[in-house]
Amino acid sequence: LSVVDVLPTTAQPTKKSSPKKKVCQFSNPPSQKGPSCSPLTLGLLVTGVLVLLVSLSVAVHLYCQRRRARLRFLKQKFNIICLKISGFTTCFQVLQMNKEYAFGVL
């Protein structure tokens, strides 16, 4: 091993040259003659909207079907009779007491 009197000098870092900035020139953009989106993009967008509308209509149909089935079940279970008179629906529960029928308004 030998003793070193002078430490080696570090290399000077290279300076990064900054690129010249381009000056933007604002000119009138060319007028578009057709749609701004491609036909493929518009087709995919329309297809997506149609799929959402169909799924929404199916969901509403299933909800109404389940609701009708639930009401039908409740009417059968609790012996409920509904009368629709001039646009208004009135439901009654038929109570059987000693072979006489009594009506209770729901």
C-alpha positions, 0 to 999 in steps of 0.5 A: 500500500502506498500513501497518496498525496493528491486525490484524483480530481472529479470529472466536470459534469457535462452541461445539458444544452437546452433545446430551442423552444419553438414559437407557436404560430396561431393561425386559423384552424381549417374548417372541419367538413365532417363530424369531429369523431370517427364513425367507429367511435360514434358507432361504439357510443351509439351501441353502448347507449342502446345496450344501456337502454335495453338493460334498463327496460329489462330491469324495469320489466322484471321489477314490475313482474316481481311486484305483480307476483308479490301483490297477487300472493298477498291478495291470495294469502290475506283474501284481499279484494280490490275494486277499481272505481272511476280511476281509484283503487280500493282494497278490502280484506274479507273477514269470515266470521260465523258464515257472515262476511265483514269488510275491512278497509285497507 
